[in-house]
Every structure is written in C-alpha cells, then in structure tokens.
Amino acid sequence: MLTGHCLCGRVRYEAEAEIRAIVHCHCETCRRTHASAFSSVASIPRERFRWTAGEELLKSFQSSPGKFRYFCSNCGSHVMAERPASGNVLLRLGCLDTQVKPQSAVHIWRSDASSWFDPKEILPEYPEGLPRS
C-alpha cells in the first residue's frame, strides 16, 4: 500500500500499487511547477488510486493539452497529475510517505534541463543541514 500527503497534511491519498520505475523529468514545465531542477514521478494504475482526505481542497491546472496537475489549495503541494484519457496517474514522489525501492529510474527531458544542476556531478552530502563553519 502506498500512501502520501501534501505539506499541510489535509490532502491525502492511498494506492494499492507498486512503484517499479521512477522518472526524473527535467522539462521546463516540471521545473517551474515544482520550483526545482526536476520532478520525480511514478506512474500507477488509476483504478488503484484513491483520495482519502481533502479532495475538496484540490485545485488543478492544465499544463499542456490533456494533462492536469493537482495541488492542495491550502499549502500548494503538487500531489499528482493525470491525463484523463490514460489508465494511469502520476504520483509526485515528494509527497509519498511510503518507502520504495524501484527497479529502475531514468532522467528525461535533459535537453530542457537547468544549467545549474547536473545529475552526474558528485556533490557533498550531509545527514542534515549544512555544517557550521
């Protein structure tokens, strides 16, 4: 069982599904939507997804013909996206509660990527915030 929620916790979902693959999308629309270098998503079957709280708080935006992005009208978290004609929904993995270990991951739309982030670059890592100097 997958579960997830927005930043304020008022919009929640669950899905009887497994995440097999993660897609990190670097297109301009995803970068601007998430104010980040890329958006991480996973596709799951629509019939296995359901809202468990806060559905009345959802707002949507049609970012391209036939694609709707859903976000919490209270905190602004983007929770999922869909193309209604498709049998799948796209979970925004930053809102996922469940720990997952996908079988694969890919980067797409690298031709549209930000100039300030390269996923191949090895950067320092810290368990929590920046160390004090």
Backbone bond lengths (Angstrom), bond angles and torsions (degrees), N, CA, C in turn:
res aa  C-N    CA-C-N  psi(-1)  N-CA   C-N-CA  omega(-1)  CA-C   N-CA-C  phi
1 M - - - 1.453 - - 1.529 108.90 -
2 L 1.315 115.44 127.81 1.458 121.70 174.14 1.518 108.81 -97.27
3 T 1.314 117.12 139.93 1.458 121.13 172.88 1.520 108.65 -133.23
4 G 1.330 115.40 155.89 1.448 119.92 177.97 1.513 110.54 -160.62
5 H 1.320 115.28 164.54 1.458 120.17 177.91 1.526 110.68 -156.83
6 C 1.318 114.69 161.96 1.460 121.78 178.04 1.532 109.81 -76.76
7 L 1.321 117.02 177.19 1.461 121.86 -177.67 1.529 112.44 -59.88
8 C 1.328 118.22 -44.33 1.469 120.42 -178.29 1.521 112.27 -80.02
9 G 1.327 118.32 -12.49 1.450 122.79 176.78 1.514 115.37 84.02
10 R 1.318 117.24 2.40 1.474 119.56 -176.91 1.527 112.51 -82.26
11 V 1.349 118.49 -26.25 1.464 122.24 175.98 1.527 107.31 -103.91
12 R 1.337 115.30 125.71 1.464 120.43 -177.49 1.527 110.29 -136.73
13 Y 1.326 114.73 152.98 1.465 119.63 177.70 1.511 109.90 -143.41
14 E 1.325 114.22 167.21 1.455 121.53 170.08 1.518 108.49 -145.13
15 A 1.319 115.50 158.28 1.459 120.78 -179.75 1.523 109.29 -149.24
16 E 1.307 115.10 131.01 1.464 121.85 173.12 1.522 106.19 -86.36
17 A 1.313 115.37 76.94 1.463 120.30 -175.54 1.521 109.23 -152.65
18 E 1.307 114.37 167.53 1.457 122.02 177.24 1.521 108.45 -119.72
19 I 1.316 115.87 138.48 1.468 119.50 175.83 1.520 107.56 -92.02
20 R 1.317 115.20 113.91 1.462 120.63 -179.02 1.518 112.07 -97.84
21 A 1.339 116.33 -32.04 1.466 120.32 -176.78 1.527 109.57 -139.78
22 I 1.315 115.07 144.07 1.464 122.04 176.14 1.517 107.81 -115.03
23 V 1.322 115.01 138.98 1.461 121.44 176.21 1.526 108.15 -116.70
24 H 1.326 116.11 125.90 1.463 122.40 174.38 1.526 106.19 -101.43
25 C 1.324 116.47 107.52 1.469 120.72 -175.43 1.524 111.03 -97.94
26 H 1.322 115.72 126.23 1.466 123.16 -178.09 1.525 112.80 -102.97
27 C 1.336 118.65 11.49 1.470 119.69 -178.16 1.531 109.91 -64.04
28 E 1.307 115.56 157.59 1.465 120.29 -177.55 1.532 111.55 -59.76
29 T 1.319 117.58 -38.89 1.464 120.32 -179.36 1.525 110.76 -62.34
30 C 1.313 118.09 -46.03 1.468 120.75 178.68 1.524 111.00 -65.21
31 R 1.330 117.18 -42.31 1.469 119.67 179.21 1.522 110.87 -59.77
32 R 1.319 116.87 -45.41 1.472 119.76 -178.66 1.527 112.12 -71.37
33 T 1.323 117.22 -39.03 1.457 121.04 179.26 1.520 111.23 -59.81
34 H 1.320 116.88 -41.50 1.463 121.88 -174.46 1.526 112.88 -102.41
35 A 1.347 117.42 -0.56 1.466 121.36 -179.13 1.526 110.35 50.43
36 S 1.325 115.49 47.15 1.454 121.67 -174.58 1.525 109.96 -148.99
37 A 1.317 116.44 174.39 1.461 120.88 -179.67 1.522 112.08 -68.72
38 F 1.326 116.98 -28.21 1.462 121.33 179.91 1.514 109.24 -164.22
39 S 1.315 115.80 170.19 1.459 123.07 176.37 1.524 108.17 -117.92
40 S 1.309 116.44 134.70 1.465 121.23 178.48 1.518 109.05 -102.88
41 V 1.328 115.76 124.94 1.458 121.12 -175.89 1.519 110.80 -135.55
42 A 1.329 114.47 161.08 1.460 121.97 172.49 1.518 107.87 -141.44
43 S 1.300 115.04 139.46 1.462 121.96 -179.48 1.521 109.29 -93.07
44 I 1.337 115.00 132.53 1.467 120.45 175.95 1.524 108.81 -134.13
45 P 1.318 117.92 158.69 1.466 120.46 179.52 1.536 111.93 -63.94
46 R 1.320 115.89 131.33 1.462 122.15 -179.66 1.530 112.20 -54.44
47 E 1.331 117.44 -41.60 1.465 119.86 -175.04 1.527 112.60 -68.71
48 R 1.328 117.80 -11.22 1.469 120.72 179.52 1.531 112.56 -101.11
49 F 1.341 116.73 2.62 1.460 122.86 -178.30 1.524 109.73 -106.41
50 R 1.353 116.48 140.88 1.464 119.01 172.67 1.523 110.53 -153.19
51 W 1.320 114.44 147.50 1.462 121.69 174.60 1.524 107.05 -78.10
52 T 1.333 117.57 136.71 1.462 120.60 178.07 1.525 112.19 -111.43
53 A 1.322 117.52 -14.81 1.469 121.29 177.05 1.523 109.21 -162.50
54 G 1.319 114.97 148.59 1.457 121.19 170.61 1.507 117.66 74.80
55 E 1.309 118.46 14.67 1.466 119.83 -178.24 1.530 111.24 -56.63
56 E 1.325 117.17 -31.67 1.472 120.66 179.33 1.531 112.39 -68.73
57 L 1.329 118.13 -15.36 1.465 121.90 178.09 1.525 112.98 -87.32
58 L 1.328 116.79 -10.04 1.460 120.31 -176.86 1.520 111.93 -69.78
59 K 1.304 115.14 138.46 1.456 123.66 169.41 1.516 105.55 -121.85
60 S 1.319 116.20 156.17 1.463 119.11 178.42 1.513 110.56 -131.31
61 F 1.316 113.56 158.55 1.452 122.06 178.74 1.517 107.39 -137.63
62 Q 1.331 117.51 128.58 1.464 121.04 177.35 1.522 106.93 -86.84
63 S 1.330 116.21 100.66 1.466 121.58 -173.69 1.519 113.27 -81.90
64 S 1.302 116.97 -23.81 1.462 122.96 173.80 1.521 105.73 -152.25
65 P 1.319 118.10 162.74 1.468 119.14 -175.80 1.531 112.53 -52.58
66 G 1.317 115.76 118.59 1.456 121.25 176.99 1.512 116.16 83.74
67 K 1.350 119.22 0.06 1.467 121.11 179.98 1.528 109.19 -115.53
68 F 1.341 115.09 124.10 1.453 121.49 -178.10 1.521 109.53 -115.45
69 R 1.313 115.43 134.20 1.464 122.90 177.29 1.517 107.12 -108.02
70 Y 1.341 116.57 130.26 1.456 121.57 -177.19 1.519 110.06 -108.73
71 F 1.345 115.22 134.62 1.454 120.40 -178.70 1.522 110.11 -140.74
72 C 1.322 116.00 157.80 1.454 122.31 178.32 1.524 108.67 -75.11
73 S 1.323 116.92 126.52 1.458 120.90 -179.60 1.526 112.05 -73.17
74 N 1.335 118.07 -12.52 1.454 121.12 178.64 1.532 111.75 -86.83
75 C 1.345 117.37 -52.40 1.475 120.30 -175.47 1.530 113.90 -107.40
76 G 1.321 118.15 -14.55 1.455 121.54 177.37 1.521 115.83 89.23
77 S 1.323 118.14 -2.18 1.473 120.20 -179.44 1.521 110.65 -61.33
78 H 1.339 116.00 132.03 1.455 121.61 173.40 1.520 107.03 -84.94
79 V 1.325 115.75 121.05 1.457 121.25 -170.29 1.527 112.95 -103.81
80 M 1.333 116.35 -40.84 1.468 119.55 179.96 1.513 109.92 -160.17
81 A 1.308 115.27 167.23 1.464 122.19 176.92 1.520 107.81 -137.17
82 E 1.323 115.05 158.91 1.460 118.83 178.34 1.516 111.00 -155.63
83 R 1.296 113.41 155.41 1.456 123.13 164.46 1.525 103.05 -112.76
84 P 1.351 117.95 108.31 1.463 119.97 -174.72 1.527 114.63 -51.75
85 A 1.303 118.22 -27.58 1.461 120.91 179.53 1.531 112.25 -76.20
86 S 1.341 116.96 -11.58 1.463 121.54 -177.99 1.521 110.50 -91.20
87 G 1.295 116.79 157.64 1.456 122.05 176.58 1.512 113.63 -87.40
88 N 1.354 116.76 4.23 1.462 121.19 -176.90 1.522 111.43 -125.02
89 V 1.340 115.01 161.64 1.464 122.20 168.96 1.519 107.27 -121.64
90 L 1.319 116.01 157.05 1.459 121.71 178.53 1.520 109.58 -107.18
91 L 1.323 116.16 114.04 1.455 120.44 176.13 1.514 109.21 -80.24
92 R 1.323 116.66 135.05 1.465 122.79 173.17 1.525 105.80 -84.72
93 L 1.313 116.64 109.80 1.458 121.00 -167.34 1.523 114.20 -69.10
94 G 1.324 118.23 -16.96 1.458 119.73 175.14 1.517 112.24 -65.06
95 C 1.316 118.59 -18.16 1.472 123.38 179.44 1.526 112.33 -100.02
96 L 1.315 117.48 1.20 1.462 121.38 -177.39 1.532 110.36 -76.92
97 D 1.339 116.94 133.32 1.468 122.45 175.76 1.521 111.21 -86.78
98 T 1.305 116.39 -37.23 1.453 123.82 -172.20 1.523 111.10 -73.06
99 Q 1.322 115.57 134.51 1.462 120.37 173.78 1.526 108.38 -73.59
100 V 1.324 117.45 132.44 1.462 121.11 179.73 1.523 109.91 -130.17
101 K 1.314 115.04 153.68 1.463 122.51 174.24 1.518 106.16 -129.46
102 P 1.329 116.95 91.43 1.463 119.22 -176.89 1.520 112.02 -69.39
103 Q 1.325 114.41 158.08 1.457 120.23 177.04 1.518 111.17 -77.96
104 S 1.340 116.92 -24.65 1.464 119.66 -179.66 1.523 110.33 -154.42
105 A 1.320 114.94 162.29 1.463 122.24 175.45 1.526 107.56 -149.60
106 V 1.322 115.67 145.31 1.468 120.92 179.00 1.526 109.65 -138.52
107 H 1.313 115.43 157.36 1.458 123.03 170.55 1.526 106.82 -105.78
108 I 1.343 116.65 131.64 1.462 120.48 176.36 1.526 110.42 -123.01
109 W 1.305 115.28 164.22 1.468 123.69 -178.20 1.526 112.62 55.23
110 R 1.328 116.52 38.65 1.463 120.45 176.48 1.525 110.20 -63.95
111 S 1.330 118.01 -23.05 1.472 120.96 177.47 1.526 111.07 -65.75
112 D 1.316 117.60 -18.30 1.464 123.86 -178.31 1.530 111.78 -106.20
113 A 1.314 117.16 6.09 1.464 122.28 -169.54 1.529 113.51 -67.32
114 S 1.332 114.17 157.62 1.460 120.68 175.56 1.524 109.53 -66.55
115 S 1.315 115.97 153.25 1.469 120.57 -179.76 1.524 111.63 -79.48
116 W 1.313 118.27 -14.63 1.459 122.19 -172.38 1.524 114.62 -100.16
117 F 1.344 117.63 4.14 1.462 119.85 178.14 1.513 110.51 -138.02
118 D 1.324 115.87 129.90 1.460 122.13 176.17 1.530 107.23 -127.50
119 P 1.340 118.73 114.64 1.466 120.19 -176.70 1.523 113.96 -64.08
120 K 1.319 117.46 -13.44 1.460 120.02 178.67 1.528 112.40 -85.86
121 E 1.316 117.17 -15.76 1.462 121.36 -178.55 1.529 110.38 -74.08
122 I 1.326 116.02 132.10 1.462 120.89 177.43 1.525 107.65 -89.82
123 L 1.317 115.25 123.22 1.454 121.78 -176.44 1.526 110.52 -116.29
124 P 1.345 117.59 157.42 1.470 119.24 175.07 1.527 109.82 -61.14
125 E 1.322 115.79 150.13 1.463 121.48 177.86 1.519 109.33 -128.83
126 Y 1.331 115.66 142.58 1.460 122.21 178.50 1.524 108.27 -131.95
127 P 1.336 118.71 142.48 1.462 120.31 -177.81 1.520 112.31 -63.93
128 E 1.310 117.77 -29.16 1.462 122.18 175.93 1.520 106.60 -139.58
129 G 1.327 119.81 -163.34 1.461 123.39 -173.00 1.530 115.02 -44.98
130 L 1.320 115.35 179.77 1.463 120.73 179.24 1.518 110.77 -61.11
131 P 1.338 117.12 142.67 1.466 119.23 178.11 1.533 110.09 -67.74
132 R 1.314 115.19 149.14 1.470 119.40 178.21 1.516 110.07 -71.57
133 S 1.314 115.49 141.00 1.472 117.05 178.85 1.501 111.77 -100.59
